[in-house]
């Protein structure tokens, strides 16, 4: 978005987890293009600093470990202090590992749930208390295509993302009387560093080439290409805008048609 499409967003403040790279960075860029000041929170503080410097326009970097309540509380407090407030919360931090379901370890299961599910719970709860107190704002959580359909070799990841959708719907019902909208985006096969790792893992687990895995992803996508982080970011910006004022509790598919229900 080279020109502001949602002028009402100008001057708003956003707290964004997982903002240093990938989808999170693209969301930060897209929000900043609309005049939103963004606090980019990431476990990789250096990546957050680079992203904030690149974006400019009032963007700030904050280090956070979304698995830990004290860290999220500290990061959100820092965002409020440095931005002067917050109307938008984007809980985007996420991880993945890949393994056959019957060979999963407790550590793999816990790692995915700690970041993907507990991280969204903590971010939503801590920031949501602030939004509810001021009687306005919106929350957007990053779920996944794997939150709509179970993904082989990603059973633990799918389970963690299914949980994100359940939480999003329940929270949306609870916070609606306070004027807070809560939605989620469900990206498909997005070209990020995470996807690159997953392609290599899947190729190894299935005994095929990485090129074959990539081509399968494209073949499953009716629109005929791999998704970009920008494809997701533009939908997130819409969900944050007043044009989405009557949308809450939704898990919006941004998959190029891989999943259509």
Protein Blocks (a to p, Z undefined) as FASTA:
>chain_A
ZZcfblmlgopacddehklgcjllmmmmmmmmnopacddddfblmlmmmmmmmnmnoiac
ddddfkbmklmmmmmmmmmmmnopafbdcdfbccdddddfklccfklmmmmmmmmmmmmm
mmmmmmmmmmmmnopacddddddfklmbccehilmmmmmmmmmmmmmmmmmmmmmmnopa
cdddddfddddfklmmmmmmmmmmnopafklmmmmmmmmmmnopacdfklmmmmmmmmmp
mklmmgghiacddehomaaZZ
